[in-house]
């Protein structure tokens, strides 16, 4: 029996702590998905909570507990769509881009992963294997053309391109993983999971009173 199956089984038996563990496991991905869909951090938190409450109320309907993650994702997407439909006709308020954002974006070398000092791209490049690191430094940091970088390293152009591809893929995975971790740590309240469980309990009591 998987970890999710154990928590779901205990949750169905009324164990609030078990469901809180599920929330903690999936809250980062759920919030990130909601934030991507609705834009607002505050609204994304509300939508994510709504999604967990809906999942709690319909938990007994989940036929395969091993697919809880995908099922929760579907619920979150539906909740986002509901919120977006409710906003139709309301005046949109778009956030202004940070000063200099366009200049920084256009200054990136072609094919390089987006550079963000808060994500420590330079440090990530420094941790790449030697061959990938050399290619990344020359092309992403020094902005050499691939052909020129290949000549400097004494490599065939095809070999250099392969190393750049591998370096870019590794950097992007690290950026996504770190961004998700920071998003959860800094944007979600520490008691987010507890709030979700409290709302689930309130929803259950309200349903019993009907």
TORPA-4810 file (N, C-alpha, C, O; in nm, 3 decimals):
<nodes>
NODE_1_0.085_-0.119_0.000_0.000_0.000_0.000_0.089_0.125_0.000_0.180_0.138_0.082_X
NODE_2_0.062_0.216_-0.092_0.141_0.338_-0.103_0.112_0.433_0.013_0.016_0.415_0.088_X
NODE_3_0.198_0.535_0.026_0.180_0.635_0.131_0.046_0.706_0.117_-0.026_0.726_0.215_X
NODE_4_0.013_0.744_-0.009_-0.115_0.812_-0.032_-0.232_0.723_0.007_-0.328_0.770_0.068_X
NODE_5_-0.225_0.596_-0.029_-0.334_0.503_0.004_-0.354_0.494_0.155_-0.468_0.490_0.203_X
NODE_6_-0.244_0.492_0.230_-0.254_0.484_0.376_-0.321_0.609_0.432_-0.411_0.601_0.516_X
NODE_7_-0.277_0.725_0.384_-0.334_0.851_0.434_-0.481_0.864_0.396_-0.562_0.913_0.475_X
NODE_8_-0.515_0.822_0.276_-0.654_0.831_0.231_-0.742_0.738_0.313_-0.852_0.775_0.354_X
NODE_9_-0.693_0.617_0.337_-0.770_0.521_0.417_-0.795_0.577_0.557_-0.905_0.567_0.610_X
NODE_10_-0.691_0.635_0.616_-0.706_0.692_0.751_-0.796_0.815_0.749_-0.873_0.838_0.843_X
NODE_11_-0.786_0.894_0.642_-0.871_1.014_0.630_-1.017_0.976_0.623_-1.103_1.040_0.684_X
NODE_12_-1.046_0.871_0.548_-1.185_0.826_0.534_-1.241_0.774_0.667_-1.363_0.766_0.685_X
NODE_13_-1.150_0.739_0.758_-1.193_0.692_0.890_-1.199_0.806_0.992_-1.219_0.784_1.111_X
NODE_14_-1.180_0.929_0.941_-1.191_1.045_1.029_-1.062_1.097_1.088_-1.065_1.180_1.179_X
NODE_15_-0.948_1.050_1.038_-0.818_1.094_1.090_-0.778_1.225_1.022_-0.730_1.224_0.908_X
NODE_16_-0.798_1.338_1.090_-0.768_1.469_1.032_-0.619_1.487_1.007_-0.580_1.552_0.910_X
NODE_17_-0.536_1.430_1.093_-0.391_1.443_1.077_-0.345_1.377_0.948_-0.253_1.426_0.882_X
NODE_18_-0.407_1.265_0.912_-0.370_1.195_0.789_-0.399_1.282_0.668_-0.319_1.289_0.575_X
NODE_19_-0.514_1.349_0.668_-0.546_1.436_0.554_-0.454_1.557_0.553_-0.417_1.607_0.446_X
NODE_20_-0.416_1.605_0.669_-0.322_1.718_0.675_-0.189_1.679_0.612_-0.124_1.761_0.547_X
NODE_21_-0.148_1.555_0.631_-0.024_1.508_0.568_-0.037_1.508_0.416_0.058_1.540_0.345_X
NODE_22_-0.155_1.471_0.367_-0.178_1.476_0.223_-0.170_1.619_0.172_-0.111_1.646_0.068_X
NODE_23_-0.229_1.711_0.248_-0.225_1.852_0.209_-0.081_1.900_0.203_-0.041_1.965_0.106_X
NODE_24_-0.002_1.868_0.305_0.137_1.912_0.308_0.216_1.855_0.190_0.305_1.921_0.137_X
NODE_25_0.184_1.734_0.152_0.256_1.671_0.041_0.225_1.739_-0.091_0.314_1.756_-0.175_X
NODE_26_0.100_1.779_-0.111_0.058_1.831_-0.242_0.034_1.982_-0.245_-0.001_2.035_-0.350_X
NODE_27_0.050_2.051_-0.133_0.013_2.192_-0.131_0.100_2.277_-0.224_0.049_2.371_-0.286_X
NODE_28_0.229_2.246_-0.235_0.316_2.325_-0.322_0.275_2.316_-0.468_0.263_2.417_-0.536_X
NODE_29_0.253_2.193_-0.516_0.214_2.174_-0.656_0.075_2.230_-0.683_0.050_2.287_-0.789_X
NODE_30_-0.015_2.214_-0.586_-0.152_2.265_-0.603_-0.153_2.417_-0.609_-0.220_2.476_-0.694_X
NODE_31_-0.079_2.479_-0.519_-0.072_2.626_-0.519_-0.005_2.677_-0.646_-0.052_2.774_-0.706_X
NODE_32_0.104_2.611_-0.689_0.174_2.655_-0.810_0.082_2.647_-0.932_0.083_2.737_-1.016_X
NODE_33_0.002_2.541_-0.940_-0.092_2.526_-1.051_-0.197_2.637_-1.047_-0.228_2.698_-1.149_X
NODE_34_-0.251_2.663_-0.929_-0.352_2.768_-0.915_-0.293_2.905_-0.948_-0.358_2.987_-1.013_X
NODE_35_-0.172_2.930_-0.902_-0.106_3.059_-0.928_-0.084_3.078_-1.077_-0.102_3.188_-1.130_X
NODE_36_-0.046_2.971_-1.144_-0.024_2.978_-1.289_-0.154_3.011_-1.361_-0.153_3.083_-1.461_X
NODE_37_-0.265_2.958_-1.312_-0.394_2.975_-1.380_-0.460_3.110_-1.349_-0.515_3.174_-1.439_X
NODE_38_-0.456_3.152_-1.224_-0.532_3.272_-1.186_-0.446_3.396_-1.170_-0.497_3.508_-1.169_X
NODE_39_-0.314_3.378_-1.156_-0.225_3.492_-1.149_-0.202_3.546_-1.009_-0.087_3.559_-0.967_X
NODE_40_-0.306_3.578_-0.938_-0.295_3.638_-0.805_-0.253_3.536_-0.700_-0.309_3.427_-0.692_X
NODE_41_-0.153_3.574_-0.619_-0.108_3.484_-0.512_-0.217_3.462_-0.408_-0.238_3.351_-0.361_X
NODE_42_-0.286_3.570_-0.373_-0.392_3.560_-0.273_-0.506_3.472_-0.321_-0.554_3.385_-0.248_X
NODE_43_-0.549_3.494_-0.445_-0.657_3.414_-0.502_-0.612_3.269_-0.515_-0.690_3.177_-0.490_X
NODE_44_-0.487_3.248_-0.554_-0.435_3.111_-0.571_-0.441_3.034_-0.440_-0.473_2.915_-0.440_X
NODE_45_-0.412_3.101_-0.329_-0.423_3.034_-0.199_-0.566_2.993_-0.170_-0.591_2.882_-0.122_X
NODE_46_-0.660_3.082_-0.201_-0.801_3.051_-0.177_-0.848_2.936_-0.266_-0.918_2.845_-0.220_X
NODE_47_-0.806_2.940_-0.392_-0.845_2.834_-0.486_-0.785_2.701_-0.441_-0.851_2.597_-0.446_X
NODE_48_-0.659_2.703_-0.398_-0.594_2.580_-0.352_-0.667_2.522_-0.231_-0.689_2.401_-0.222_X
NODE_49_-0.706_2.609_-0.138_-0.783_2.562_-0.022_-0.916_2.502_-0.066_-0.956_2.396_-0.018_X
NODE_50_-0.984_2.571_-0.158_-1.111_2.519_-0.209_-1.093_2.380_-0.270_-1.176_2.292_-0.253_X
NODE_51_-0.982_2.363_-0.343_-0.955_2.235_-0.408_-0.937_2.124_-0.305_-0.989_2.014_-0.322_X
NODE_52_-0.863_2.153_-0.198_-0.842_2.051_-0.094_-0.972_2.019_-0.021_-0.998_1.903_0.013_X
NODE_53_-1.054_2.120_0.005_-1.183_2.095_0.071_-1.272_2.009_-0.019_-1.336_1.915_0.029_X
NODE_54_-1.274_2.041_-0.148_-1.354_1.962_-0.243_-1.303_1.818_-0.248_-1.382_1.723_-0.254_X
NODE_55_-1.170_1.802_-0.247_-1.113_1.667_-0.250_-1.151_1.590_-0.124_-1.183_1.471_-0.130_X
NODE_56_-1.149_1.657_-0.011_-1.186_1.593_0.116_-1.331_1.547_0.113_-1.363_1.436_0.156_X
NODE_57_-1.418_1.632_0.062_-1.561_1.599_0.060_-1.593_1.485_-0.036_-1.689_1.411_-0.015_X
NODE_58_-1.512_1.471_-0.141_-1.538_1.369_-0.242_-1.439_1.252_-0.233_-1.432_1.170_-0.324_X
NODE_59_-1.364_1.246_-0.124_-1.259_1.146_-0.112_-1.311_1.004_-0.127_-1.243_0.918_-0.183_X
NODE_60_-1.431_0.979_-0.079_-1.488_0.844_-0.088_-1.520_0.805_-0.232_-1.541_0.688_-0.262_X
NODE_61_-1.526_0.904_-0.321_-1.558_0.877_-0.461_-1.434_0.843_-0.544_-1.446_0.801_-0.659_X
NODE_62_-1.316_0.862_-0.486_-1.191_0.832_-0.557_-1.175_0.681_-0.567_-1.155_0.613_-0.466_X
NODE_63_-1.183_0.628_-0.688_-1.179_0.483_-0.707_-1.040_0.425_-0.689_-1.025_0.315_-0.635_X
NODE_64_-0.937_0.499_-0.732_-0.800_0.449_-0.721_-0.717_0.549_-0.641_-0.672_0.649_-0.696_X
NODE_65_-0.696_0.524_-0.512_-0.621_0.617_-0.427_-0.481_0.647_-0.478_-0.423_0.750_-0.445_X
NODE_66_-0.425_0.557_-0.560_-0.290_0.579_-0.612_-0.287_0.697_-0.709_-0.180_0.750_-0.739_X
NODE_67_-0.404_0.736_-0.757_-0.411_0.848_-0.852_-0.460_0.976_-0.786_-0.514_1.065_-0.853_X
NODE_68_-0.440_0.986_-0.657_-0.486_1.104_-0.584_-0.427_1.232_-0.641_-0.498_1.332_-0.656_X
NODE_69_-0.297_1.231_-0.673_-0.232_1.351_-0.724_-0.296_1.405_-0.850_-0.324_1.524_-0.861_X
NODE_70_-0.319_1.316_-0.947_-0.382_1.358_-1.072_-0.526_1.401_-1.052_-0.574_1.494_-1.116_X
NODE_71_-0.595_1.332_-0.963_-0.734_1.365_-0.931_-0.743_1.503_-0.868_-0.830_1.583_-0.903_X
NODE_72_-0.652_1.531_-0.775_-0.648_1.662_-0.710_-0.616_1.771_-0.811_-0.672_1.881_-0.805_X
NODE_73_-0.528_1.741_-0.903_-0.494_1.838_-1.008_-0.618_1.874_-1.089_-0.642_1.991_-1.119_X
NODE_74_-0.698_1.773_-1.125_-0.820_1.798_-1.203_-0.917_1.886_-1.125_-0.980_1.976_-1.181_X
NODE_75_-0.929_1.860_-0.996_-1.017_1.941_-0.911_-0.968_2.085_-0.908_-1.047_2.179_-0.916_X
NODE_76_-0.836_2.102_-0.896_-0.778_2.236_-0.890_-0.803_2.312_-1.019_-0.838_2.430_-1.016_X
NODE_77_-0.786_2.246_-1.132_-0.810_2.310_-1.262_-0.955_2.355_-1.272_-0.983_2.465_-1.319_X
NODE_78_-1.049_2.269_-1.228_-1.191_2.306_-1.232_-1.219_2.427_-1.143_-1.296_2.515_-1.180_X
NODE_79_-1.158_2.430_-1.026_-1.178_2.543_-0.935_-1.123_2.672_-0.996_-1.182_2.779_-0.980_X
NODE_80_-1.012_2.661_-1.064_-0.955_2.779_-1.131_-1.049_2.829_-1.240_-1.071_2.950_-1.254_X
NODE_81_-1.104_2.736_-1.316_-1.197_2.774_-1.423_-1.321_2.841_-1.365_-1.371_2.939_-1.421_X
NODE_82_-1.369_2.790_-1.254_-1.486_2.850_-1.189_-1.456_2.994_-1.148_-1.539_3.083_-1.168_X
NODE_83_-1.338_3.015_-1.091_-1.302_3.150_-1.048_-1.288_3.243_-1.169_-1.335_3.357_-1.166_X
NODE_84_-1.223_3.194_-1.275_-1.203_3.276_-1.394_-1.336_3.312_-1.460_-1.354_3.424_-1.507_X
NODE_85_-1.430_3.217_-1.462_-1.562_3.246_-1.519_-1.633_3.355_-1.438_-1.702_3.440_-1.493_X
NODE_86_-1.614_3.350_-1.307_-1.679_3.449_-1.220_-1.622_3.589_-1.240_-1.686_3.688_-1.205_X
NODE_87_-1.500_3.597_-1.296_-1.437_3.727_-1.316_-1.472_3.791_-1.449_-1.437_3.907_-1.473_X
NODE_88_-1.541_3.718_-1.535_-1.574_3.773_-1.667_-1.661_3.898_-1.651_-1.757_3.901_-1.575_X
NODE_89_-1.623_4.000_-1.725_-1.698_4.124_-1.719_-1.644_4.221_-1.616_-1.681_4.339_-1.616_X
NODE_90_-1.556_4.172_-1.526_-1.497_4.262_-1.428_-1.373_4.328_-1.488_-1.302_4.263_-1.565_X
NODE_91_-1.344_4.454_-1.454_-1.225_4.520_-1.509_-1.098_4.449_-1.462_-1.083_4.417_-1.344_X
NODE_92_-1.008_4.426_-1.556_-0.883_4.357_-1.523_-0.780_4.456_-1.470_-0.767_4.567_-1.520_X
NODE_93_-0.709_4.414_-1.367_-0.600_4.495_-1.312_-0.472_4.415_-1.330_-0.451_4.314_-1.263_X
NODE_94_-0.387_4.461_-1.421_-0.265_4.389_-1.453_-0.148_4.449_-1.378_-0.134_4.571_-1.373_X
NODE_95_-0.063_4.365_-1.318_0.053_4.418_-1.247_0.154_4.476_-1.343_0.173_4.423_-1.452_X
NODE_96_0.219_4.586_-1.303_0.322_4.646_-1.387_0.448_4.561_-1.380_0.481_4.510_-1.273_X
NODE_97_0.521_4.544_-1.492_0.646_4.469_-1.488_0.749_4.541_-1.404_0.746_4.663_-1.392_X
NODE_98_0.840_4.466_-1.347_0.946_4.526_-1.268_1.033_4.614_-1.356_1.053_4.585_-1.474_X
NODE_99_1.084_4.723_-1.298_1.166_4.816_-1.376_1.286_4.745_-1.434_1.361_4.677_-1.363_X
NODE_100_1.305_4.760_-1.565_1.419_4.699_-1.631_1.397_4.555_-1.670_1.490_4.491_-1.720_X
NODE_101_1.277_4.501_-1.648_1.254_4.359_-1.677_1.273_4.329_-1.824_1.334_4.228_-1.859_X
NODE_102_1.220_4.417_-1.913_1.232_4.393_-2.056_1.377_4.393_-2.099_1.420_4.310_-2.179_X
NODE_103_1.455_4.490_-2.045_1.595_4.497_-2.083_1.670_4.372_-2.042_1.753_4.321_-2.117_X
NODE_104_1.641_4.323_-1.921_1.710_4.202_-1.874_1.672_4.083_-1.959_1.757_3.998_-1.988_X
NODE_105_1.546_4.075_-1.999_1.501_3.962_-2.078_1.569_3.960_-2.213_1.618_3.856_-2.257_X
NODE_106_1.573_4.077_-2.281_1.632_4.082_-2.414_1.784_4.069_-2.410_1.846_4.041_-2.512_X
NODE_107_1.844_4.088_-2.292_1.989_4.077_-2.282_2.035_3.932_-2.272_2.155_3.906_-2.280_X
NODE_108_1.943_3.839_-2.255_1.982_3.698_-2.242_2.034_3.644_-2.374_1.978_3.676_-2.479_X
NODE_109_2.140_3.563_-2.373_2.185_3.499_-2.495_2.083_3.399_-2.543_2.012_3.337_-2.462_X
NODE_110_2.074_3.382_-2.674_1.974_3.291_-2.731_1.994_3.151_-2.678_2.105_3.098_-2.677_X
NODE_111_1.885_3.090_-2.634_1.890_2.951_-2.589_1.927_2.934_-2.444_1.919_2.823_-2.391_X
NODE_112_1.968_3.042_-2.377_2.005_3.029_-2.236_1.880_3.025_-2.151_1.779_3.084_-2.187_X
NODE_113_1.885_2.955_-2.037_1.770_2.957_-1.947_1.755_3.096_-1.890_1.855_3.167_-1.877_X
NODE_114_1.632_3.140_-1.853_1.613_3.274_-1.798_1.705_3.295_-1.678_1.719_3.208_-1.592_X
NODE_115_1.767_3.413_-1.672_1.861_3.442_-1.565_1.790_3.516_-1.453_1.730_3.621_-1.477_X
NODE_116_1.797_3.464_-1.333_1.732_3.527_-1.218_1.828_3.515_-1.101_1.857_3.404_-1.055_X
NODE_117_1.877_3.629_-1.054_1.976_3.627_-0.947_1.926_3.552_-0.825_2.005_3.489_-0.755_X
NODE_118_1.794_3.559_-0.798_1.741_3.495_-0.678_1.751_3.343_-0.688_1.746_3.275_-0.586_X
NODE_119_1.763_3.292_-0.805_1.772_3.147_-0.822_1.917_3.100_-0.828_1.942_2.980_-0.836_X
NODE_120_2.014_3.194_-0.825_2.154_3.154_-0.821_2.197_3.075_-0.942_2.254_2.967_-0.928_X
NODE_121_2.171_3.128_-1.064_2.208_3.056_-1.185_2.357_3.028_-1.189_2.400_2.918_-1.226_X
NODE_122_2.437_3.128_-1.149_2.582_3.108_-1.153_2.624_2.991_-1.064_2.710_2.912_-1.101_X
NODE_123_2.562_2.982_-0.947_2.595_2.872_-0.856_2.552_2.739_-0.915_2.622_2.638_-0.899_X
NODE_124_2.437_2.737_-0.983_2.389_2.614_-1.045_2.484_2.569_-1.156_2.514_2.451_-1.170_X
NODE_125_2.529_2.666_-1.236_2.624_2.632_-1.343_2.751_2.575_-1.283_2.809_2.480_-1.336_X
NODE_126_2.795_2.633_-1.171_2.917_2.587_-1.106_2.910_2.444_-1.057_3.013_2.380_-1.037_X
NODE_127_2.789_2.391_-1.037_2.772_2.254_-0.989_2.754_2.152_-1.101_2.742_2.032_-1.076_X
NODE_128_2.751_2.201_-1.226_2.737_2.108_-1.339_2.865_2.027_-1.355_2.971_2.071_-1.312_X
NODE_129_2.857_1.908_-1.418_2.977_1.832_-1.451_3.071_1.918_-1.535_3.026_2.007_-1.608_X
NODE_130_3.201_1.892_-1.527_3.302_1.979_-1.589_3.274_2.011_-1.736_3.282_2.126_-1.777_X
NODE_131_3.242_1.908_-1.815_3.220_1.930_-1.958_3.101_2.020_-1.985_3.108_2.109_-2.070_X
NODE_132_2.993_1.997_-1.913_2.873_2.079_-1.930_2.896_2.219_-1.876_2.848_2.317_-1.933_X
NODE_133_2.971_2.228_-1.767_2.997_2.358_-1.705_3.076_2.449_-1.798_3.045_2.568_-1.812_X
NODE_134_3.178_2.394_-1.862_3.260_2.474_-1.953_3.178_2.527_-2.069_3.190_2.644_-2.107_X
NODE_135_3.093_2.441_-2.126_3.009_2.483_-2.238_2.910_2.591_-2.194_2.888_2.689_-2.265_X
NODE_136_2.850_2.572_-2.077_2.751_2.668_-2.027_2.815_2.803_-1.997_2.757_2.907_-2.028_X
NODE_137_2.933_2.802_-1.936_3.000_2.927_-1.903_3.033_3.007_-2.028_3.013_3.129_-2.032_X
NODE_138_3.083_2.940_-2.130_3.121_3.010_-2.252_3.000_3.065_-2.327_3.004_3.177_-2.378_X
NODE_139_2.894_2.986_-2.335_2.778_3.026_-2.416_2.674_3.107_-2.339_2.618_3.202_-2.393_X
NODE_140_2.649_3.070_-2.213_2.545_3.139_-2.137_2.600_3.261_-2.063_2.532_3.364_-2.055_X
NODE_141_2.722_3.250_-2.010_2.779_3.361_-1.934_2.861_3.455_-2.023_2.840_3.576_-2.023_X
NODE_142_2.955_3.398_-2.100_3.040_3.481_-2.186_2.975_3.513_-2.320_3.026_3.595_-2.396_X
NODE_143_2.862_3.448_-2.348_2.781_3.475_-2.467_2.857_3.449_-2.598_2.837_3.518_-2.698_X
NODE_144_2.943_3.348_-2.596_3.009_3.308_-2.720_2.911_3.231_-2.806_2.823_3.162_-2.755_X
NODE_145_2.926_3.242_-2.938_2.847_3.161_-3.029_2.890_3.016_-3.014_3.006_2.990_-2.983_X
NODE_146_2.799_2.920_-3.034_2.835_2.779_-3.019_2.958_2.739_-3.100_3.042_2.662_-3.052_X
NODE_147_2.969_2.790_-3.224_3.084_2.754_-3.307_3.214_2.802_-3.244_3.314_2.730_-3.243_X
NODE_148_3.212_2.924_-3.190_3.332_2.979_-3.127_3.365_2.903_-2.999_3.482_2.875_-2.971_X
NODE_149_3.263_2.869_-2.922_3.285_2.794_-2.799_3.341_2.655_-2.829_3.428_2.606_-2.756_X
NODE_150_3.292_2.593_-2.935_3.342_2.462_-2.974_3.490_2.470_-3.009_3.568_2.381_-2.973_X
NODE_151_3.530_2.577_-3.078_3.670_2.594_-3.115_3.757_2.613_-2.990_3.866_2.557_-2.981_X
NODE_152_3.708_2.691_-2.895_3.784_2.715_-2.772_3.805_2.585_-2.695_3.913_2.562_-2.641_X
NODE_153_3.703_2.502_-2.691_3.710_2.377_-2.615_3.767_2.261_-2.695_3.788_2.152_-2.641_X
NODE_154_3.793_2.284_-2.823_3.846_2.177_-2.907_3.746_2.066_-2.931_3.783_1.949_-2.939_X
NODE_155_3.619_2.103_-2.944_3.513_2.006_-2.965_3.451_2.021_-3.103_3.460_2.127_-3.165_X
NODE_156_3.387_1.914_-3.148_3.308_1.924_-3.270_3.182_2.006_-3.237_3.131_1.997_-3.126_X
NODE_157_3.132_2.084_-3.333_3.011_2.164_-3.308_2.894_2.080_-3.256_2.820_2.124_-3.168_X
NODE_158_2.878_1.959_-3.310_2.767_1.874_-3.267_2.783_1.834_-3.120_2.685_1.827_-3.046_X
NODE_159_2.908_1.807_-3.079_2.933_1.771_-2.940_2.903_1.888_-2.847_2.845_1.870_-2.740_X
NODE_160_2.944_2.008_-2.890_2.917_2.128_-2.810_2.768_2.151_-2.796_2.720_2.185_-2.688_X
NODE_161_2.694_2.133_-2.905_2.548_2.153_-2.900_2.483_2.054_-2.805_2.390_2.088_-2.732_X
NODE_162_2.531_1.930_-2.807_2.477_1.827_-2.717_2.503_1.865_-2.570_2.415_1.848_-2.485_X
NODE_163_2.622_1.916_-2.542_2.654_1.955_-2.405_2.569_2.074_-2.361_2.525_2.080_-2.246_X
NODE_164_2.545_2.168_-2.451_2.460_2.281_-2.418_2.317_2.235_-2.389_2.252_2.284_-2.297_X
NODE_165_2.271_2.141_-2.471_2.135_2.088_-2.450_2.124_2.022_-2.313_2.027_2.045_-2.240_X
NODE_166_2.224_1.941_-2.278_2.221_1.872_-2.149_2.233_1.971_-2.033_2.165_1.957_-1.931_X
NODE_167_2.319_2.071_-2.049_2.337_2.172_-1.944_2.208_2.250_-1.924_2.167_2.275_-1.810_X
NODE_168_2.145_2.289_-2.033_2.021_2.367_-2.025_1.911_2.286_-1.955_1.838_2.338_-1.872_X
NODE_169_1.902_2.157_-1.990_1.799_2.072_-1.930_1.821_2.059_-1.779_1.725_2.066_-1.702_X
NODE_170_1.946_2.040_-1.738_1.975_2.028_-1.594_1.944_2.157_-1.520_1.888_2.156_-1.411_X
NODE_171_1.983_2.269_-1.580_1.958_2.398_-1.516_1.809_2.425_-1.502_1.763_2.474_-1.399_X
NODE_172_1.735_2.394_-1.606_1.591_2.418_-1.601_1.524_2.334_-1.493_1.433_2.381_-1.424_X
NODE_173_1.568_2.208_-1.479_1.511_2.123_-1.373_1.542_2.180_-1.235_1.456_2.181_-1.146_X
NODE_174_1.665_2.228_-1.218_1.703_2.286_-1.089_1.625_2.414_-1.060_1.583_2.438_-0.947_X
NODE_175_1.606_2.496_-1.164_1.533_2.621_-1.148_1.388_2.594_-1.106_1.336_2.657_-1.014_X
NODE_176_1.324_2.500_-1.175_1.185_2.467_-1.144_1.173_2.413_-1.003_1.085_2.454_-0.927_X
NODE_177_1.262_2.320_-0.967_1.256_2.260_-0.833_1.277_2.365_-0.725_1.207_2.366_-0.623_X
NODE_178_1.374_2.453_-0.746_1.402_2.554_-0.645_1.290_2.658_-0.638_1.253_2.703_-0.530_X
NODE_179_1.237_2.694_-0.755_1.129_2.792_-0.758_1.006_2.739_-0.684_0.942_2.812_-0.608_X
NODE_180_0.973_2.611_-0.707_0.857_2.553_-0.639_0.879_2.548_-0.488_0.788_2.574_-0.410_X
NODE_181_1.002_2.515_-0.449_1.033_2.508_-0.306_1.021_2.646_-0.242_0.963_2.660_-0.135_X
NODE_182_1.077_2.749_-0.310_1.072_2.884_-0.255_0.929_2.938_-0.256_0.888_3.011_-0.166_X
NODE_183_0.854_2.902_-0.360_0.716_2.948_-0.368_0.637_2.895_-0.249_0.560_2.968_-0.187_X
NODE_184_0.657_2.767_-0.220_0.584_2.707_-0.108_0.631_2.765_0.025_0.550_2.793_0.114_X
NODE_185_0.763_2.784_0.038_0.818_2.829_0.166_0.785_2.975_0.196_0.761_3.011_0.311_X
NODE_186_0.783_3.059_0.092_0.771_3.202_0.116_0.633_3.259_0.086_0.598_3.365_0.138_X
NODE_187_0.555_3.192_0.005_0.427_3.249_-0.032_0.309_3.180_0.036_0.204_3.241_0.054_X
NODE_188_0.324_3.056_0.072_0.217_2.986_0.143_0.235_3.005_0.294_0.347_2.989_0.344_X
NODE_189_0.130_3.037_0.365_0.142_3.049_0.512_0.187_2.916_0.572_0.154_2.809_0.519_X
NODE_190_0.260_2.922_0.680_0.309_2.800_0.743_0.194_2.712_0.792_0.208_2.590_0.800_X
NODE_191_0.081_2.776_0.823_-0.033_2.698_0.872_-0.134_2.668_0.762_-0.251_2.642_0.790_X
NODE_192_-0.089_2.672_0.637_-0.180_2.650_0.525_-0.251_2.516_0.536_-0.373_2.508_0.522_X
NODE_193_-0.175_2.410_0.562_-0.235_2.276_0.572_-0.335_2.269_0.686_-0.442_2.210_0.672_X
NODE_194_-0.300_2.331_0.798_-0.392_2.331_0.913_-0.520_2.405_0.880_-0.629_2.363_0.920_X
NODE_195_-0.508_2.517_0.807_-0.627_2.592_0.767_-0.718_2.507_0.679_-0.840_2.507_0.693_X
NODE_196_-0.656_2.433_0.587_-0.734_2.348_0.498_-0.812_2.244_0.578_-0.931_2.222_0.554_X
NODE_197_-0.745_2.181_0.673_-0.810_2.079_0.754_-0.924_2.139_0.836_-1.029_2.078_0.851_X
NODE_198_-0.903_2.260_0.888_-1.009_2.327_0.965_-1.130_2.354_0.877_-1.244_2.334_0.918_X
NODE_199_-1.104_2.398_0.754_-1.215_2.423_0.662_-1.286_2.294_0.626_-1.408_2.293_0.609_X
NODE_200_-1.210_2.186_0.614_-1.272_2.056_0.586_-1.365_2.016_0.700_-1.476_1.969_0.678_X
NODE_201_-1.318_2.037_0.823_-1.401_2.005_0.939_-1.526_2.089_0.944_-1.634_2.039_0.977_X
NODE_202_-1.513_2.218_0.912_-1.630_2.307_0.911_-1.729_2.265_0.804_-1.850_2.268_0.825_X
NODE_203_-1.676_2.225_0.687_-1.763_2.182_0.578_-1.839_2.055_0.616_-1.956_2.039_0.583_X
NODE_204_-1.770_1.964_0.687_-1.835_1.839_0.729_-1.947_1.866_0.829_-2.054_1.807_0.819_X
NODE_205_-1.922_1.957_0.924_-2.025_1.990_1.024_-2.145_2.058_0.958_-2.260_2.032_0.994_X
NODE_206_-2.117_2.145_0.862_-2.226_2.214_0.793_-2.310_2.115_0.715_-2.433_2.128_0.708_X
NODE_207_-2.245_2.015_0.656_-2.317_1.914_0.579_-2.403_1.828_0.671_-2.514_1.788_0.633_X
NODE_208_-2.353_1.799_0.791_-2.429_1.717_0.886_-2.553_1.790_0.937_-2.653_1.726_0.971_X
NODE_209_-2.546_1.924_0.943_-2.660_2.001_0.995_-2.773_2.016_0.894_-2.884_2.054_0.929_X
NODE_210_-2.743_1.984_0.768_-2.847_2.000_0.665_-2.957_1.896_0.681_-3.052_1.894_0.603_X
</nodes>
